Amino acid sequence: MSNPFFKNHGPILVQDILKLLKLQIDSNKKNIELNDIKDLYSANNSDITFFHSKKYKDLAKKTNALACITKKSLIQYLPSKCLKIINENVLLLTAEITEKFYPDSVTDDININLKLISEIFPNINSGKNTYVGSNIKIGNNTKIGYNTIIDNNVVIGNNCLIGSNVIIKNSIIEDNVHILDSSIVGKKGFGFIPNKIKNFRYPHIGHVLIKKNAEIGSNSTIDRGSLSVTEIGQNTFLDNQVHIAHNVKIGDNCIIAGQVGF
């Protein structure tokens, strides 16, 4: 996935990754730079990826990743040229490395630098007490209700209707989309590695994509992706109180009834 919003703090040397994970490995690739962390499908020959389940073996066989965090029982499915970083707690190590590349993606801190929308977008038809953050684009003839927050990293297309008491961040919203009152779009997903002392929060470096002519019902929540994109297809309608979890992809022309969770 090409990340449109979160800043990548790479490249990071392979040896620095190993040091972070308190691992040692005999390899001539220690001084090679890793540019990013991506999934098996998206990774190229300058990226690190992860492979934690046999059900992804077909993707593992074809990955172009330079390095992969995986279990000893799964290394047979990876290409010979791929550097195998072996550990049984694959997801925890992946989370730690992702945080190294994208430290700003772990928590959704309160943004105290918001500005009234009228100060930044005087031509947008909006209600009172609506605020916007940074890196925002809003198309023509889009209307926004009262007490809504368009937080950092949001693209909204033309002819959209954003209701009141809505929160949107880290999202791309195409033309003619309706997001009804009190919905939350683009916050971090419910992803963490369980630990009896303190659960380790998994960074969510993805975003939400809502395609043309879609409608999101009131009080619905759509979480941004972890290493990929959460997608709502074109002309798909969600009823009220629907939850779309991180990385879920809903196709075109779907009708989702109220109080459903994916």
DOVEXTOR-118124 format. One record per residue: residue number from 1; residue in three letters; z negated, x negated, y of N, C-alpha, C in turn. Coordinates in steps of 0.02 Angstrom, whole numbers, plus 50000, padded with zeros to 5 digits. Atoms other than C-alpha are relative to their C-alpha. Example, Ala and Ser with C-alpha at 12.3 -4.5 7.8 and 13.67 -1.06 7.14 Angstrom:
(rec 1, ALA, (50000, 49955, 49941), (49610, 49385, 49775), (50000, 49955, 50060));
(rec 2, SER, (50003, 50042, 49941), (49643, 49316, 49947), (49963, 50039, 50055));
This chain:
(rec 1, MET, (50000, 49958, 49940), (50000, 50000, 50000), (50000, 49956, 50062));
(rec 2, SER, (50001, 50034, 49936), (50042, 49937, 50174), (49949, 50036, 50044));
(rec 3, ASN, (50056, 49968, 49965), (49882, 49968, 50271), (50015, 50008, 50074));
(rec 4, PRO, (49981, 49990, 49930), (49918, 50048, 50441), (49942, 49995, 50049));
(rec 5, PHE, (50056, 49993, 49954), (49742, 50051, 50514), (49948, 49945, 49997));
(rec 6, PHE, (50055, 50048, 50004), (49609, 49932, 50449), (50025, 49928, 50005));
(rec 7, LYS, (49980, 50069, 49989), (49617, 49750, 50501), (49987, 49959, 49937));
(rec 8, ASN, (50006, 50045, 50057), (49649, 49628, 50359), (49976, 49932, 50025));
(rec 9, HIS, (50029, 50063, 49979), (49539, 49473, 50378), (50023, 49942, 49955));
(rec 10, GLY, (49970, 50053, 50040), (49644, 49373, 50253), (50045, 49956, 50043));
(rec 11, PRO, (50004, 50016, 50072), (49717, 49262, 50195), (49934, 49966, 49981));
(rec 12, ILE, (50061, 50029, 50028), (49576, 49202, 50083), (50021, 49955, 49941));
(rec 13, LEU, (49984, 50046, 50055), (49585, 49052, 49966), (49972, 50028, 49934));
(rec 14, VAL, (50024, 49981, 50066), (49569, 49085, 49780), (49931, 49971, 49987));
(rec 15, GLN, (50065, 50031, 50012), (49424, 48962, 49774), (49944, 50033, 50039));
(rec 16, ASP, (50050, 49965, 49960), (49334, 49058, 49912), (49982, 50067, 49967));
(rec 17, ILE, (50014, 49938, 50038), (49352, 49219, 49812), (49954, 49985, 49941));
(rec 18, LEU, (50041, 50019, 50058), (49280, 49131, 49659), (49929, 49983, 50021));
(rec 19, LYS, (50066, 50017, 49975), (49136, 49064, 49763), (49961, 50063, 50019));
(rec 20, LEU, (50031, 49936, 49982), (49101, 49238, 49831), (49973, 50035, 49939));
(rec 21, LEU, (50019, 49965, 50061), (49093, 49305, 49654), (49956, 49958, 49954));
(rec 22, LYS, (50042, 50046, 50039), (48992, 49156, 49592), (50031, 49986, 49932));
(rec 23, LEU, (49962, 50013, 50061), (49127, 49118, 49465), (50031, 49930, 50004));
(rec 24, GLN, (49964, 50063, 50004), (49205, 48956, 49408), (50058, 50009, 49952));
(rec 25, ILE, (49942, 49993, 50042), (49378, 48940, 49335), (50042, 49937, 50006));
(rec 26, ASP, (49960, 50061, 50000), (49485, 48792, 49286), (50073, 50020, 50011));
(rec 27, SER, (49932, 49979, 49984), (49649, 48824, 49375), (50027, 49959, 50058));
(rec 28, ASN, (49968, 50036, 49946), (49773, 48734, 49485), (50018, 50046, 50059));
(rec 29, LYS, (49985, 49951, 49947), (49784, 48892, 49591), (49942, 50010, 50048));
(rec 30, LYS, (50060, 49990, 49959), (49615, 48870, 49674), (50013, 49997, 50075));
(rec 31, ASN, (49986, 50010, 49928), (49690, 48816, 49841), (50056, 50045, 50026));
(rec 32, ILE, (49948, 49953, 49979), (49820, 48954, 49848), (49968, 50057, 50040));
(rec 33, GLU, (50025, 49946, 49958), (49798, 49088, 49981), (50017, 50068, 49971));
(rec 34, LEU, (49990, 49929, 50016), (49778, 49273, 49940), (50004, 50039, 50065));
(rec 35, ASN, (49990, 49964, 49937), (49847, 49384, 50077), (49967, 50068, 50003));
(rec 36, ASP, (50025, 49931, 49999), (49780, 49553, 50023), (49976, 50019, 49931));
(rec 37, ILE, (50018, 49970, 50063), (49703, 49659, 49886), (50036, 50067, 49994));
(rec 38, LYS, (49960, 49940, 50010), (49813, 49797, 49815), (49994, 50024, 49927));
(rec 39, ASP, (50000, 49975, 50069), (49831, 49906, 49660), (50054, 49964, 49959));
(rec 40, LEU, (49954, 50035, 50045), (49930, 49846, 49509), (50073, 50011, 50019));
(rec 41, TYR, (49930, 49983, 49985), (50089, 49934, 49564), (50023, 49968, 50065));
(rec 42, SER, (49980, 50022, 49933), (50089, 49878, 49746), (49994, 49924, 50010));
(rec 43, ALA, (50015, 50071, 49989), (50028, 49698, 49728), (50062, 49957, 49992));
(rec 44, ASN, (49945, 50048, 50007), (50151, 49556, 49756), (49971, 49931, 49985));
(rec 45, ASN, (50021, 50067, 50024), (50144, 49369, 49718), (49956, 49962, 50049));
(rec 46, SER, (50050, 50031, 49957), (50023, 49333, 49861), (49936, 50042, 50004));
(rec 47, ASP, (50056, 49953, 49999), (49897, 49471, 49820), (49956, 49993, 49939));
(rec 48, ILE, (50045, 49993, 50057), (49747, 49498, 49708), (49995, 50074, 49983));
(rec 49, THR, (50006, 49931, 50022), (49728, 49658, 49606), (49944, 50006, 49949));
(rec 50, PHE, (50052, 49991, 50051), (49613, 49731, 49473), (50028, 50044, 49944));
(rec 51, PHE, (49977, 49964, 50060), (49636, 49801, 49297), (49938, 50011, 49956));
(rec 52, HIS, (50064, 49987, 50032), (49485, 49888, 49221), (50004, 50047, 49941));
(rec 53, SER, (49995, 49951, 50054), (49552, 50014, 49095), (50068, 49993, 49965));
(rec 54, LYS, (49939, 50008, 50041), (49678, 50007, 48953), (50053, 50053, 50018));
(rec 55, LYS, (49952, 49947, 49984), (49758, 50168, 49016), (50050, 49978, 50054));
(rec 56, TYR, (49954, 50027, 49950), (49839, 50063, 49154), (50040, 49940, 49974));
(rec 57, LYS, (49969, 50060, 50029), (49913, 49935, 49033), (50074, 49994, 50017));
(rec 58, ASP, (49928, 50003, 49984), (50094, 49982, 49071), (50011, 49973, 50071));
(rec 59, LEU, (49996, 50027, 49932), (50065, 49947, 49256), (49980, 49926, 50000));
(rec 60, ALA, (50024, 50069, 50002), (49972, 49787, 49213), (50055, 49953, 49976));
(rec 61, LYS, (49946, 50041, 50028), (50119, 49720, 49112), (50053, 49982, 50052));
(rec 62, LYS, (49947, 50009, 49951), (50234, 49738, 49262), (49975, 49975, 50068));
(rec 63, THR, (50026, 50019, 49934), (50118, 49684, 49403), (50026, 49932, 50022));
(rec 64, ASN, (49978, 50062, 49969), (50177, 49548, 49521), (49943, 49962, 50033));
(rec 65, ALA, (50058, 50030, 49966), (50001, 49503, 49577), (49992, 49927, 49981));
(rec 66, LEU, (50016, 50070, 50013), (49954, 49320, 49594), (49938, 49994, 49957));
(rec 67, ALA, (50063, 50003, 50037), (49779, 49354, 49527), (49977, 50071, 49984));
(rec 68, CYS, (50025, 49934, 50020), (49690, 49496, 49438), (49930, 49994, 49973));
(rec 69, ILE, (50067, 49995, 50028), (49508, 49538, 49407), (50004, 50047, 49940));
(rec 70, THR, (49993, 49959, 50060), (49496, 49604, 49230), (49948, 49982, 49948));
(rec 71, LYS, (50044, 50013, 50056), (49397, 49612, 49069), (50036, 49955, 49949));
(rec 72, LYS, (49972, 50046, 50050), (49421, 49485, 48929), (50044, 50038, 49951));
(rec 73, SER, (49963, 49960, 50050), (49483, 49624, 48814), (50067, 50025, 50026));
(rec 74, LEU, (49939, 49973, 49970), (49625, 49667, 48935), (50050, 49947, 50022));
(rec 75, ILE, (49956, 50053, 49973), (49700, 49497, 48979), (50067, 49997, 49964));
(rec 76, GLN, (49937, 50002, 50038), (49833, 49516, 48844), (50055, 50042, 50031));
(rec 77, TYR, (49950, 49956, 49970), (49920, 49650, 48947), (50028, 49974, 50067));
(rec 78, LEU, (49978, 50027, 49936), (49940, 49544, 49104), (50053, 49946, 49990));
(rec 79, PRO, (49950, 50054, 50004), (50089, 49428, 49138), (49967, 49932, 49997));
(rec 80, SER, (50029, 50066, 50009), (50060, 49247, 49092), (49991, 49963, 50067));
(rec 81, LYS, (50004, 50034, 49936), (50090, 49190, 49272), (49942, 50025, 50044));
(rec 82, CYS, (50054, 49971, 49960), (49948, 49300, 49337), (49934, 49966, 49984));
(rec 83, LEU, (50066, 50032, 50009), (49781, 49211, 49362), (49949, 50054, 49982));
(rec 84, LYS, (50049, 49951, 50023), (49649, 49306, 49263), (49930, 49979, 50021));
(rec 85, ILE, (50070, 50011, 49982), (49476, 49317, 49341), (49959, 50049, 49958));
(rec 86, ILE, (50029, 49958, 50052), (49371, 49381, 49198), (49926, 50016, 50016));
(rec 87, ASN, (50069, 49977, 49991), (49214, 49484, 49222), (49997, 50072, 49974));
(rec 88, GLU, (50005, 49933, 50029), (49152, 49641, 49136), (49986, 50054, 50052));
(rec 89, ASN, (50013, 49951, 49947), (49101, 49725, 49299), (50057, 49997, 50051));
(rec 90, VAL, (49938, 50008, 49960), (49278, 49736, 49368), (49995, 50038, 50066));
(rec 91, LEU, (50000, 49959, 49940), (49250, 49876, 49493), (49953, 49973, 50053));
(rec 92, LEU, (50046, 50029, 49952), (49099, 49794, 49574), (50031, 49939, 50034));
(rec 93, LEU, (49968, 50059, 49971), (49192, 49630, 49598), (50058, 50019, 50046));
(rec 94, THR, (49945, 49976, 49958), (49342, 49724, 49666), (49974, 50026, 50066));
(rec 95, ALA, (50029, 49975, 49938), (49232, 49812, 49792), (49977, 49943, 50045));
(rec 96, GLU, (50023, 50056, 49961), (49156, 49648, 49848), (50058, 49962, 50033));
(rec 97, ILE, (49941, 50035, 49972), (49327, 49568, 49872), (50033, 50043, 50053));
(rec 98, THR, (49971, 49955, 49950), (49394, 49720, 49963), (49961, 49997, 50065));
(rec 99, GLU, (50042, 50006, 49940), (49247, 49710, 50083), (50014, 49935, 50037));
(rec 100, LYS, (49985, 50065, 49969), (49290, 49527, 50113), (50064, 50004, 50042));
(rec 101, PHE, (49937, 49992, 49963), (49468, 49573, 50165), (49994, 50051, 50057));
(rec 102, TYR, (50004, 49945, 49952), (49420, 49733, 50258), (49927, 50019, 50014));
(rec 103, PRO, (50071, 49986, 49989), (49239, 49725, 50318), (49987, 50062, 50042));
(rec 104, ASP, (50010, 49941, 49956), (49265, 49868, 50442), (50010, 50066, 49964));
(rec 105, SER, (49982, 49939, 50036), (49310, 49993, 50305), (49943, 50028, 49958));
(rec 106, VAL, (50054, 49980, 50046), (49142, 50007, 50216), (49963, 50061, 50024));
(rec 107, THR, (50038, 49944, 49972), (49050, 50124, 50332), (50039, 50032, 50056));
(rec 108, ASP, (49970, 49964, 49944), (49107, 50256, 50456), (49948, 50005, 50056));
(rec 109, ASP, (50050, 50002, 49948), (48999, 50206, 50602), (50016, 50049, 50056));
(rec 110, ILE, (49991, 49954, 49944), (48973, 50323, 50749), (50037, 49964, 50056));
(rec 111, ASN, (49960, 50029, 49947), (49104, 50288, 50882), (49973, 50023, 50068));
(rec 112, ILE, (50030, 49983, 49935), (49017, 50281, 51051), (50048, 49988, 50058));
(rec 113, ASN, (49951, 50016, 49948), (49177, 50235, 51144), (50054, 50053, 50007));
(rec 114, LEU, (49952, 49945, 49994), (49265, 50403, 51135), (50008, 50020, 50073));
(rec 115, LYS, (49986, 49977, 49932), (49346, 50473, 51292), (50026, 50072, 49998));
(rec 116, LEU, (49974, 49933, 49996), (49386, 50649, 51346), (50076, 49999, 49992));
(rec 117, ILE, (49928, 49999, 50012), (49559, 50695, 51287), (50040, 50009, 50064));
(rec 118, SER, (49965, 49988, 49937), (49606, 50752, 51462), (50012, 49935, 50039));
(rec 119, GLU, (49992, 50064, 49966), (49584, 50572, 51523), (50056, 49959, 49970));
(rec 120, ILE, (49951, 50041, 50035), (49702, 50498, 51394), (50066, 50038, 49990));
(rec 121, PHE, (49940, 49958, 50013), (49822, 50642, 51357), (49997, 50061, 50046));
(rec 122, PRO, (50007, 49944, 49952), (49826, 50750, 51515), (50048, 50058, 49987));
(rec 123, ASN, (49950, 49948, 50012), (49978, 50847, 51453), (49987, 50040, 49936));
(rec 124, ILE, (50016, 49964, 50062), (49898, 50904, 51289), (49957, 50061, 50016));
(rec 125, ASN, (50037, 49938, 49991), (49836, 51083, 51286), (49939, 49999, 49953));
(rec 126, SER, (50060, 50008, 50042), (49655, 51066, 51227), (49941, 50036, 50032));
(rec 127, GLY, (50061, 49969, 49976), (49484, 51149, 51241), (49952, 49949, 50028));
(rec 128, LYS, (50050, 50043, 49970), (49329, 51079, 51322), (49963, 49959, 49946));
(rec 129, ASN, (50041, 50043, 50043), (49223, 50939, 51247), (50038, 49973, 49940));
(rec 130, THR, (49960, 50032, 50052), (49365, 50868, 51144), (50012, 49928, 50019));
(rec 131, TYR, (49998, 50072, 49986), (49365, 50679, 51129), (50049, 49964, 49954));
(rec 132, VAL, (49955, 50041, 50040), (49483, 50545, 51066), (49976, 49927, 50000));
(rec 133, GLY, (50016, 50070, 50005), (49461, 50366, 51007), (50060, 49957, 50018));
(rec 134, SER, (49946, 50047, 49986), (49581, 50218, 51006), (50054, 50005, 49946));
(rec 135, ASN, (49943, 49999, 50045), (49751, 50198, 50923), (50018, 50071, 49979));
(rec 136, ILE, (49985, 49929, 50010), (49796, 50382, 50942), (50070, 50016, 50027));
(rec 137, LYS, (49936, 49974, 49977), (49968, 50462, 50954), (50001, 50075, 49987));
(rec 138, ILE, (49997, 49927, 50007), (49991, 50649, 50984), (50068, 50024, 50025));
(rec 139, GLY, (49932, 49977, 49984), (50161, 50735, 50983), (50002, 50057, 50050));
(rec 140, ASN, (49989, 49947, 49951), (50235, 50866, 51096), (49979, 50068, 49973));
(rec 141, ASN, (50016, 49930, 50015), (50175, 51046, 51100), (49945, 50007, 49947));
(rec 142, THR, (50057, 49995, 50046), (50021, 51008, 50995), (49939, 50026, 50039));
(rec 143, LYS, (50057, 49969, 49968), (49865, 51110, 51035), (49937, 49983, 49961));
(rec 144, ILE, (50063, 50021, 50031), (49685, 51059, 51002), (49943, 50042, 50029));
(rec 145, GLY, (50053, 49954, 49979), (49530, 51169, 51009), (49940, 49966, 50033));
(rec 146, TYR, (50061, 50023, 49968), (49352, 51147, 51075), (49959, 49956, 49954));
(rec 147, ASN, (50050, 50040, 50036), (49224, 51015, 51023), (50029, 49963, 49940));
(rec 148, THR, (49966, 50036, 50054), (49349, 50921, 50916), (50001, 49925, 50016));
(rec 149, ILE, (49997, 50073, 49992), (49349, 50732, 50887), (50061, 49973, 49963));
(rec 150, ILE, (49946, 50037, 50031), (49510, 50638, 50856), (49980, 49927, 50005));
(rec 151, ASP, (50029, 50067, 49999), (49429, 50474, 50810), (50055, 49947, 49993));
(rec 152, ASN, (49951, 50054, 50001), (49513, 50304, 50792), (50053, 50009, 49945));
(rec 153, ASN, (49947, 50007, 50050), (49679, 50279, 50702), (50027, 50067, 49975));
(rec 154, VAL, (49973, 49935, 50018), (49763, 50449, 50704), (50069, 50009, 50032));
(rec 155, VAL, (49933, 49981, 49975), (49946, 50500, 50721), (50009, 50074, 49986));
(rec 156, ILE, (49989, 49928, 50007), (49977, 50685, 50752), (50070, 50016, 50026));
(rec 157, GLY, (49931, 49987, 49983), (50155, 50751, 50756), (50009, 50056, 50052));
(rec 158, ASN, (49983, 49948, 49952), (50241, 50885, 50859), (49981, 50069, 49973));
(rec 159, ASN, (50011, 49929, 50016), (50196, 51070, 50862), (49943, 50011, 49950));
(rec 160, CYS, (50057, 49992, 50045), (50030, 51047, 50771), (49946, 50042, 50034));
(rec 161, LEU, (50057, 49962, 49976), (49877, 51157, 50789), (49937, 49972, 49968));
(rec 162, ILE, (50063, 50028, 50024), (49708, 51071, 50773), (49944, 50044, 50028));
(rec 163, GLY, (50050, 49951, 49979), (49562, 51194, 50778), (49940, 49970, 50035));
(rec 164, SER, (50062, 50021, 49967), (49387, 51183, 50853), (49952, 49970, 49949));
(rec 165, ASN, (50051, 50033, 50042), (49245, 51074, 50784), (50032, 49962, 49942));
(rec 166, VAL, (49965, 50040, 50051), (49371, 50969, 50686), (49987, 49926, 50013));
(rec 167, ILE, (50004, 50073, 49995), (49349, 50783, 50650), (50057, 49969, 49960));
(rec 168, ILE, (49944, 50034, 50033), (49501, 50676, 50610), (49997, 49926, 50015));
(rec 169, LYS, (49995, 50073, 49990), (49513, 50488, 50584), (50042, 49971, 49944));
(rec 170, ASN, (49963, 50036, 50052), (49622, 50365, 50488), (50051, 50045, 49964));
(rec 171, SER, (49955, 49950, 50029), (49758, 50496, 50462), (50067, 50001, 50035));
(rec 172, ILE, (49933, 49987, 49973), (49943, 50527, 50486), (50017, 50073, 49985));
(rec 173, ILE, (49988, 49928, 50006), (49983, 50710, 50517), (50070, 50013, 50028));
(rec 174, GLU, (49931, 49989, 49980), (50165, 50759, 50523), (50009, 50064, 50040));
(rec 175, ASP, (49986, 49943, 49956), (50250, 50898, 50624), (49980, 50067, 49969));
(rec 176, ASN, (50012, 49930, 50018), (50200, 51081, 50619), (49942, 50010, 49950));
(rec 177, VAL, (50058, 49995, 50043), (50034, 51054, 50530), (49945, 50038, 50036));
(rec 178, HIS, (50058, 49965, 49973), (49886, 51172, 50557), (49938, 49976, 49963));
(rec 179, ILE, (50065, 50019, 50028), (49709, 51107, 50530), (49948, 50046, 50033));
(rec 180, LEU, (50042, 49947, 49972), (49586, 51250, 50551), (49929, 49976, 50013));
(rec 181, ASP, (50066, 50018, 49973), (49409, 51252, 50621), (49954, 49965, 49950));
(rec 182, SER, (50055, 50034, 50036), (49271, 51135, 50561), (50022, 49960, 49939));
(rec 183, SER, (49977, 50043, 50054), (49379, 51032, 50444), (49989, 49927, 50017));
(rec 184, ILE, (50010, 50072, 49991), (49351, 50846, 50418), (50054, 49964, 49960));
(rec 185, VAL, (49944, 50034, 50031), (49499, 50733, 50380), (49996, 49925, 50013));
(rec 186, GLY, (49993, 50072, 49993), (49504, 50546, 50346), (49937, 49959, 49998));
(rec 187, LYS, (50061, 50040, 50007), (49323, 50497, 50323), (49999, 49968, 49931));
(rec 188, LYS, (50003, 50037, 50063), (49271, 50381, 50182), (49986, 50048, 49941));
(rec 189, GLY, (50011, 49960, 50059), (49271, 50450, 50006), (49934, 49986, 49966));
(rec 190, PHE, (50063, 50006, 50038), (49128, 50467, 49882), (50010, 49947, 49946));
(rec 191, GLY, (49987, 50054, 50046), (49155, 50297, 49803), (49948, 49946, 50005));
(rec 192, PHE, (50050, 50053, 50000), (49019, 50175, 49753), (49988, 49977, 49928));
(rec 193, ILE, (50018, 50028, 50065), (48961, 50065, 49610), (49925, 50012, 49990));
(rec 194, PRO, (50071, 49984, 50008), (48795, 50133, 49542), (49957, 49939, 49984));
(rec 195, ASN, (50048, 50053, 50012), (48646, 50017, 49544), (49930, 50029, 50008));
(rec 196, LYS, (50067, 49970, 49998), (48463, 50057, 49510), (49961, 49981, 50063));
(rec 197, ILE, (50035, 50022, 49939), (48407, 49959, 49664), (50034, 50027, 50062));
(rec 198, LYS, (49961, 49976, 49943), (48547, 49998, 49788), (50072, 50007, 49979));
(rec 199, ASN, (49930, 49989, 50017), (48716, 50077, 49757), (50046, 49961, 50047));
(rec 200, PHE, (49954, 50040, 49961), (48861, 49968, 49815), (50058, 50043, 50022));
(rec 201, ARG, (49948, 49957, 49972), (48977, 50064, 49930), (50069, 49967, 49994));
(rec 202, TYR, (49932, 50026, 50007), (49162, 50042, 49889), (50038, 50010, 50065));
(rec 203, PRO, (49961, 49992, 49938), (49269, 50007, 50044), (50060, 50046, 49990));
(rec 204, HIS, (49942, 49955, 50003), (49401, 50139, 50080), (50048, 49978, 50055));
(rec 205, ILE, (49953, 50029, 49952), (49548, 50051, 50163), (50063, 50042, 50006));
(rec 206, GLY, (49941, 49957, 49997), (49673, 50192, 50137), (49998, 50048, 50058));
(rec 207, HIS, (49999, 49950, 49947), (49716, 50340, 50246), (50020, 50067, 49969));
(rec 208, VAL, (49977, 49933, 50021), (49764, 50525, 50236), (50069, 50012, 50030));
(rec 209, LEU, (49934, 49979, 49977), (49943, 50585, 50248), (50008, 50075, 49987));
(rec 210, ILE, (49987, 49929, 50006), (49972, 50770, 50282), (50072, 50013, 50023));
(rec 211, LYS, (49928, 49994, 49986), (50157, 50812, 50274), (50017, 50065, 50037));
(rec 212, LYS, (49977, 49947, 49956), (50259, 50936, 50375), (49983, 50071, 49974));
(rec 213, ASN, (50008, 49929, 50013), (50218, 51121, 50383), (49941, 50017, 49955));
(rec 214, ALA, (50059, 49987, 50041), (50055, 51105, 50287), (49946, 50035, 50041));
(rec 215, GLU, (50056, 49969, 49966), (49898, 51204, 50327), (49936, 49984, 49963));
(rec 216, ILE, (50065, 50016, 50028), (49718, 51151, 50299), (49950, 50052, 50023));
(rec 217, GLY, (50045, 49946, 49983), (49593, 51294, 50292), (49934, 49977, 50030));
(rec 218, SER, (50063, 50015, 49966), (49428, 51303, 50385), (49949, 49969, 49952));
(rec 219, ASN, (50054, 50031, 50038), (49282, 51195, 50327), (50024, 49961, 49939));
(rec 220, SER, (49974, 50041, 50055), (49393, 51090, 50214), (49989, 49926, 50016));
(rec 221, THR, (50011, 50072, 49992), (49369, 50904, 50185), (50052, 49962, 49960));
(rec 222, ILE, (49951, 50042, 50033), (49503, 50776, 50145), (49980, 49927, 50012));
(rec 223, ASP, (50023, 50070, 49994), (49441, 50599, 50109), (50059, 49952, 50000));
(rec 224, ARG, (49947, 50050, 50000), (49547, 50447, 50146), (49999, 49962, 49933));
(rec 225, GLY, (49995, 50036, 50063), (49607, 50339, 50001), (49958, 49936, 49999));
(rec 226, SER, (50035, 50064, 50007), (49519, 50186, 49933), (50051, 49943, 50007));
(rec 227, LEU, (49947, 50050, 49995), (49664, 50069, 49894), (50069, 50032, 50005));
(rec 228, SER, (49936, 49966, 49993), (49799, 50201, 49911), (49994, 50054, 50053));
(rec 229, VAL, (49996, 49948, 49949), (49841, 50357, 50012), (49981, 50068, 49969));
(rec 230, THR, (50012, 49930, 50019), (49770, 50533, 49998), (50055, 50042, 50033));
(rec 231, GLU, (49941, 49965, 49974), (49920, 50649, 50018), (49996, 50076, 49989));
(rec 232, ILE, (49990, 49928, 50005), (49947, 50834, 50053), (50074, 50011, 50012));
(rec 233, GLY, (49927, 49994, 49998), (50128, 50882, 50020), (50025, 50049, 50053));
(rec 234, GLN, (49966, 49957, 49951), (50251, 50971, 50132), (49994, 50074, 49981));
(rec 235, ASN, (50005, 49928, 50009), (50224, 51158, 50154), (49947, 50021, 49949));
(rec 236, THR, (50057, 49984, 50044), (50064, 51154, 50051), (49944, 50030, 50042));
(rec 237, PHE, (50053, 49965, 49964), (49926, 51273, 50104), (49934, 49996, 49962));
(rec 238, LEU, (50067, 50000, 50028), (49740, 51247, 50073), (49960, 50056, 50031));
(rec 239, ASP, (50044, 49947, 49976), (49622, 51395, 50086), (49937, 49967, 50029));
(rec 240, ASN, (50062, 50025, 49971), (49448, 51377, 50163), (49957, 49964, 49948));
(rec 241, GLN, (50050, 50034, 50040), (49315, 51259, 50094), (50030, 49966, 49938));
(rec 242, VAL, (49968, 50040, 50053), (49431, 51149, 49990), (49983, 49926, 50011));
(rec 243, HIS, (50014, 50072, 49996), (49384, 50969, 49950), (50054, 49960, 49963));
(rec 244, ILE, (49951, 50045, 50029), (49519, 50838, 49920), (49970, 49930, 50002));
(rec 245, ALA, (50034, 50065, 50004), (49439, 50675, 49860), (50049, 49943, 50012));
(rec 246, HIS, (49958, 50059, 49985), (49503, 50499, 49894), (50051, 49987, 49945));
(rec 247, ASN, (49943, 50018, 50042), (49672, 50450, 49819), (50035, 50059, 49967));
(rec 248, VAL, (49967, 49941, 50029), (49716, 50629, 49768), (50067, 50012, 50035));
(rec 249, LYS, (49934, 49985, 49973), (49898, 50676, 49791), (50020, 50071, 49979));
(rec 250, ILE, (49978, 49931, 50011), (49945, 50861, 49809), (50073, 50004, 50019));
(rec 251, GLY, (49928, 49998, 49988), (50132, 50896, 49798), (50021, 50052, 50051));
(rec 252, ASP, (49972, 49953, 49952), (50247, 51004, 49903), (49993, 50072, 49975));
(rec 253, ASN, (49996, 49928, 50014), (50240, 51194, 49912), (49944, 50025, 49953));
(rec 254, CYS, (50057, 49979, 50041), (50068, 51210, 49830), (49955, 50048, 50040));
(rec 255, ILE, (50049, 49954, 49971), (49942, 51350, 49864), (49933, 49988, 49966));
(rec 256, ILE, (50065, 50017, 50028), (49760, 51300, 49839), (49949, 50052, 50022));
(rec 257, ALA, (50049, 49948, 49983), (49628, 51437, 49831), (49935, 49970, 50026));
(rec 258, GLY, (50062, 50022, 49968), (49461, 51427, 49921), (49949, 49973, 49952));
(rec 259, GLN, (50056, 50029, 50037), (49312, 51325, 49861), (50022, 49959, 49939));
(rec 260, VAL, (49975, 50042, 50055), (49420, 51215, 49748), (49989, 49927, 50019));
(rec 261, GLY, (50007, 50071, 49989), (49387, 51029, 49729), (50045, 49960, 49954));
(rec 262, PHE, (49958, 50045, 50040), (49505, 50892, 49671), (49971, 49930, 50004));
